[in-house]
Each structure stands twice: as C-alpha cells, then as structure tokens.
Amino acid sequence: MIRREVGDEYWLIAQNDHAILSGQLAEQFGGPGIQSPTQSAISGIAMHDAGWPLHDDAPTINNDHIPIDVFESRREVALKVWTAAADRAAAVDPYAGLLVSLHSLALSVFAATQTSFKHEKVDMSDPRTRFEMNKFQHRQIELQEQLRQKLGMRTDLPLRNGLAEESDDPREKQLIFDFRLLQALDKISLGICCTKPPFAKIEPVHLKAGDRPIALQLERPDAHLLLLRLWCFCAPDVRLAVSYKPVAATRYESDVHLRTAYAAATQKTFSITLRGK
C-alpha cells in the first residue's frame, strides 16, 4: 500500500495498481534509438507487485496508528507478498516470473543492507529474521533456476543476484535490459504515486540491450505533472489515471478500524501527465 498524504486525507494506492501503472508505462517505452520491451517483459513489469493484494485487500496500521506505507513494510508481510508475486507471475509466463523473482530477490537484498534510504528494511541482527531472509532468497534462486531451464537459458553461468552481468550471451543482456527497465518504471510509478517522489535519479537504465547504462532525472513540479530527463517514450507525453481510496488522515485504533474505513471508501482516480524536460 502506498500512503499518499493529501490535505486531511490519506490516498491509499494499492501496490498492485502501482505495478499495473508500471506496465502501462512499459507499453509506451521506446522510440528512435530506444528498444521497446517484449510482451513477456511487459507482463513481468505489470505483475512485479502481484502478491500485494494479500496485504492491501486488508490493510494494516503502523506503530503510529496510521495506514502502513510500503516503505514501512514488516518482514513477515514483505516476504509473503514478494513470494506470491514471483509465483503468480511465473504461473502466467516463465519469463515474466523470472523478472519478478529477480525483483523480489533484489528487494530482499536491499532490505538486508543498511542504507540512508528506508525501504522495507529488516533487522538482520535478529536470528529469526536472518533465517527467514535466507530461506526466502534460496527459494528465489531455486525458482530462477527452474524458470531458466524452462526458457532454455543457461544455468551454469556465474550470477550476481540472479544476473550474469559479465556474460556476452544476448539472452543475458536482454534479461539485464528488461530487469533494469522494470526497476526504472517501478521508480517512475512511485514518483507518480507517493506523496513526494522518493527518487530524483534513476540508474542504471539501458536504452537497448547491451548498451552502456545511463541515468534518468525525475521532477514533479505539481501533483499532475511529472518531468523526465531523458525522454524515452513513444508519444510526446504519457497521460495516466491512478486509482486510490481516500480515508481520513487520522489515527486508527486498530487494523479493523482502518479496514472498515477502507472498505467504505469510494474508489477514485487522479490524473497525471509525464513529459520530457
């Protein structure tokens, strides 16, 4: 769940809706000198948070008694939804499943690494957390090997977090291109949905498989406009509608009280335009 703070309301945006928004961006990615993703890659990008309905259909509160935001996710929730996302994508398309599993694995690695940016962090000094994180990561590595075999991709290459970054194999270069695109469009979608864009720079991004990586710059001057430098979409601008449910910006006594308010809220949308800067 993304908690967008607007006046006296929290606009609650389901994670899966944010992922679908990423897929809509993937459908329009491309242009002169820019490679467009395949349908399997688009499916993976659109499903990268497909496990989140397990939480967002019954949202919870944080320690401050307000709706929990994705960046505040607890370990038990994060591991459950990351696992479900990879499994659900793999059931639809093995390549999409491989991309989503790579994404889930990358999130777990980031969550276990201490950085200044707080995003689903976990306490690796806790033995139970270490055990659950290791079990999750081993499961994703096994799933990725199974999916590689289904896709006829090599399983004997040295991998770092699931990617063969030193390989000259065109399929490995394509996988890196698609995975970096998933990460980039995920961050652009977060820049659309969050109270403030959590990222001003997105890197590394590849405009073609095998090309050198570049960085994209994001700026949101107002609630209905997101500026992107370098422009990498087919159309002159991209217009999107974002679904959300508004609830009162107040403290909730319990998860049940929040869920009651969320169930009673009317689904709404706000519009935003992406444009080159």
Phi, psi and omega per residue, in radians:
M1 nan 2.363 3.028
I2 -1.798 2.230 3.131
R3 -1.780 1.794 3.126
R4 -1.705 2.155 -3.063
E5 -1.638 2.015 -3.089
V6 -2.325 1.851 3.140
G7 1.014 -2.183 -3.126
D8 -1.712 0.417 3.139
E9 -2.278 2.687 2.855
Y10 -1.817 2.145 3.020
W11 -1.599 1.963 -3.065
L12 -1.670 2.026 -3.102
I13 -1.909 2.084 -3.120
A14 -1.128 2.448 -3.127
Q15 -1.029 -0.665 -3.134
N16 -1.166 -0.582 3.069
D17 -1.162 -0.677 3.060
H18 -1.084 -0.686 3.121
A19 -1.177 -0.718 3.092
I20 -1.051 -0.656 3.066
L21 -1.055 -0.714 3.071
S22 -1.049 -0.701 3.107
G23 -1.128 -0.638 3.081
Q24 -1.132 -0.643 3.059
L25 -1.155 -0.693 -3.141
A26 -1.082 -0.622 3.137
E27 -1.108 -0.414 -3.089
Q28 -1.889 0.062 3.138
F29 -1.300 2.309 3.122
G30 2.499 -3.053 -3.109
G31 2.449 -3.054 3.136
P32 -0.995 2.119 3.132
G33 1.343 0.118 -3.094
I34 -2.151 2.221 -3.094
Q35 -1.396 2.316 3.055
S36 -1.504 2.544 3.140
P37 -1.317 2.728 3.058
T38 -1.305 2.941 3.125
Q39 -1.123 -0.638 3.106
S40 -1.109 -0.697 3.104
A41 -1.168 -0.727 3.103
I42 -1.046 -0.725 3.108
S43 -1.062 -0.760 3.115
G44 -1.097 -0.738 3.132
I45 -1.110 -0.748 -3.125
A46 -1.207 -0.390 -3.084
M47 -1.846 0.218 -2.983
H48 -1.170 -0.276 3.045
D49 -2.125 0.568 -3.048
A50 -1.175 -0.220 3.106
G51 -1.505 -0.205 -3.012
W52 -1.181 -0.394 3.043
P53 -0.981 -0.416 3.081
L54 -1.002 -0.533 3.061
H55 -1.736 -0.816 -2.924
D56 -1.253 -0.371 3.042
D57 -1.207 -0.337 3.084
A58 -2.456 1.304 -2.996
P59 -1.127 2.801 -3.089
T60 -2.152 2.914 3.097
I61 -1.773 2.777 3.075
N62 -1.652 -2.953 -3.094
N63 -1.174 -0.311 3.087
D64 -1.615 0.096 3.100
H65 1.150 0.586 2.996
I66 -2.126 2.835 -3.090
P67 -0.973 2.285 -3.088
I68 -1.223 2.412 3.108
D69 -1.694 2.717 -3.111
V70 -0.953 -0.632 -3.108
F71 -1.240 -0.135 3.127
E72 -1.885 0.193 -3.006
S73 -1.032 2.417 3.082
R74 -1.405 2.715 -3.071
R75 -0.968 -0.776 -3.064
E76 -1.153 -0.591 3.093
V77 -1.279 -0.828 -3.090
A78 -1.017 -0.837 -3.102
L79 -1.130 -0.631 3.140
K80 -1.160 -0.807 -3.068
V81 -1.332 -0.588 3.088
W82 -1.110 -0.743 3.119
T83 -1.088 -0.826 -3.106
A84 -1.117 -0.651 3.142
A85 -1.069 -0.846 -3.138
A86 -1.104 -0.758 -3.122
D87 -1.138 -0.736 -3.117
R88 -1.178 -0.709 3.111
A89 -1.163 -0.724 -3.136
A90 -1.102 -0.552 3.126
A91 -1.229 -0.397 3.138
V92 -1.561 -0.754 -3.032
D93 -2.802 2.149 -3.070
P94 -1.064 -0.620 3.126
Y95 -1.227 -0.716 3.055
A96 -1.052 -0.727 3.114
G97 -1.091 -0.675 3.111
L98 -1.105 -0.761 3.116
L99 -1.082 -0.783 -3.097
V100 -1.199 -0.654 3.079
S101 -1.110 -0.716 3.060
L102 -1.044 -0.727 3.122
H103 -1.117 -0.803 3.134
S104 -1.082 -0.746 3.114
L105 -1.092 -0.763 -3.141
A106 -1.090 -0.685 3.101
L107 -1.100 -0.695 -3.136
S108 -1.175 -0.668 3.097
V109 -1.124 -0.761 3.127
F110 -1.131 -0.696 -3.132
A111 -1.108 -0.520 -3.115
A112 -1.542 -0.042 -3.109
T113 -1.874 2.268 3.139
Q114 -1.337 2.086 3.099
T115 -2.398 2.974 3.120
S116 -1.291 -0.337 -3.120
F117 -1.620 2.132 -3.091
K118 -1.572 1.917 -3.139
H119 -2.521 1.781 3.085
E120 0.865 0.855 -3.131
K121 -1.354 2.582 3.091
V122 -2.226 2.729 -3.127
D123 -1.587 1.721 -3.099
M124 -1.338 -0.065 3.034
S125 -1.363 -0.246 3.109
D126 -1.460 2.134 -3.075
P127 -1.005 -0.693 -3.128
R128 -1.138 -0.703 3.114
T129 -1.117 -0.784 3.109
R130 -1.011 -0.767 -3.135
F131 -1.092 -0.834 -3.099
E132 -1.159 -0.674 3.121
M133 -1.161 -0.766 3.123
N134 -1.108 -0.724 3.120
K135 -1.091 -0.768 3.125
F136 -1.082 -0.815 -3.089
Q137 -1.143 -0.693 3.085
H138 -1.105 -0.675 3.111
R139 -1.109 -0.698 3.126
Q140 -1.200 -0.655 3.095
I141 -1.114 -0.725 3.092
E142 -1.118 -0.750 3.129
L143 -1.091 -0.740 -3.140
Q144 -1.117 -0.663 3.094
E145 -1.132 -0.738 3.108
Q146 -1.073 -0.740 -3.121
L147 -1.222 -0.655 3.059
R148 -1.042 -0.739 3.126
Q149 -1.103 -0.744 3.107
K150 -1.067 -0.632 -3.077
L151 -1.499 -0.070 -3.096
G152 1.269 0.429 3.108
M153 -1.635 2.719 -3.080
R154 -1.197 2.545 3.080
T155 -2.090 0.137 -3.096
D156 -1.877 0.175 -3.126
L157 -1.543 2.588 3.016
P158 -1.179 2.224 -3.076
L159 -2.062 2.564 2.997
R160 -2.135 1.951 -3.045
N161 0.918 0.687 3.038
G162 1.563 -0.070 -3.083
L163 -2.008 2.428 3.079
A164 -1.683 1.356 -2.982
E165 -1.253 -0.310 -3.138
E166 -1.708 0.015 -3.060
S167 -1.447 2.569 3.026
D168 -1.654 0.030 -3.141
D169 -1.098 2.165 -3.125
P170 -0.986 -0.585 -3.122
R171 -1.229 -0.575 3.083
E172 -1.237 -0.683 3.083
K173 -1.112 -0.686 3.104
Q174 -1.125 -0.726 3.123
L175 -1.076 -0.748 3.112
I176 -1.087 -0.775 3.105
F177 -0.993 -0.862 -3.085
D178 -1.164 -0.694 -3.135
F179 -1.182 -0.764 3.108
R180 -1.123 -0.573 3.081
L181 -1.172 -0.740 3.069
L182 -0.967 -0.849 -3.122
Q183 -1.082 -0.724 -3.110
A184 -1.157 -0.804 -3.105
L185 -1.245 -0.524 2.997
D186 -1.017 -0.816 -3.102
K187 -1.238 -0.644 3.075
I188 -1.106 -0.749 3.114
S189 -1.102 -0.687 3.054
L190 -1.100 -0.643 3.081
G191 -1.096 -0.492 3.080
I192 -1.351 -0.741 -2.913
C193 -1.562 -0.591 -3.012
C194 -1.286 2.871 3.098
T195 -0.956 -0.816 2.998
K196 -2.306 2.535 3.108
P197 -1.005 2.168 -3.133
P198 -1.301 -0.206 -3.107
F199 -2.279 2.294 3.008
A200 -1.694 -0.399 3.135
K201 -2.282 2.434 3.121
I202 -2.138 2.118 3.105
E203 -2.757 2.729 -0.104
P204 -1.498 2.514 3.073
V205 -2.169 2.471 3.092
H206 -1.973 2.334 3.098
L207 -1.454 -0.393 3.033
K208 -2.509 2.680 3.074
A209 -1.044 2.220 3.119
G210 1.577 -0.200 3.115
D211 -1.253 2.816 3.079
R212 -1.172 2.590 -3.114
P213 -1.290 2.633 3.078
I214 -2.260 3.095 3.078
A215 -2.086 2.563 3.032
L216 -1.932 2.556 3.114
Q217 -1.935 2.377 -3.137
L218 -2.039 2.495 3.024
E219 -2.617 2.339 3.110
R220 -2.086 1.586 -3.081
P221 -1.171 -0.469 3.035
D222 -2.637 3.097 -2.999
A223 -1.167 -0.268 -3.031
H224 -2.043 0.226 -3.111
L225 -2.523 2.240 3.032
L226 -2.125 2.181 -3.112
L227 -1.771 2.413 -3.081
L228 -2.245 2.205 3.016
R229 -2.097 1.907 0.370
L230 -1.731 2.428 -3.129
W231 -1.338 2.270 -3.045
C232 -2.422 0.608 3.107
F233 -2.106 2.745 -3.034
C234 -1.184 -0.674 -3.073
A235 -1.562 2.813 3.099
P236 -1.077 -0.543 2.993
D237 -2.627 2.889 -3.117
V238 -2.169 2.156 -3.130
R239 -1.919 2.305 -3.035
L240 -2.316 2.663 3.020
A241 -2.009 2.265 -3.066
V242 -1.949 2.176 3.138
S243 -1.463 2.488 3.086
Y244 -2.741 2.892 2.984
K245 -2.125 2.203 3.104
P246 -1.516 2.356 2.988
V247 -2.274 2.827 -3.098
A248 -1.111 2.434 3.084
A249 -1.430 1.385 -3.089
T250 -2.464 3.003 3.044
R251 -1.444 2.391 -3.131
Y252 -1.875 2.359 -3.054
E253 -1.112 -0.589 -3.053
S254 -2.757 2.986 3.028
D255 -0.999 -0.673 -3.109
V256 -1.073 -0.734 -3.141
H257 -1.129 -0.712 3.089
L258 -1.123 -0.783 -3.103
R259 -1.102 -0.609 3.091
T260 -1.125 -0.791 3.130
A261 -1.149 -0.679 -3.126
Y262 -1.168 -0.735 3.141
A263 -1.138 -0.566 -3.107
A264 -1.435 -0.299 -3.081
A265 -1.232 2.560 3.115
T266 -1.523 2.314 3.093
Q267 -1.158 2.265 3.133
K268 -2.269 3.060 3.061
T269 -2.406 2.633 2.913
F270 -2.171 2.691 -3.094
S271 -1.851 2.630 3.082
I272 -2.586 2.584 3.115
T273 -2.033 2.310 3.001
L274 -1.688 2.392 -3.117
R275 -2.573 2.636 3.081
G276 -1.246 2.617 -3.139
K277 -1.911 nan nan
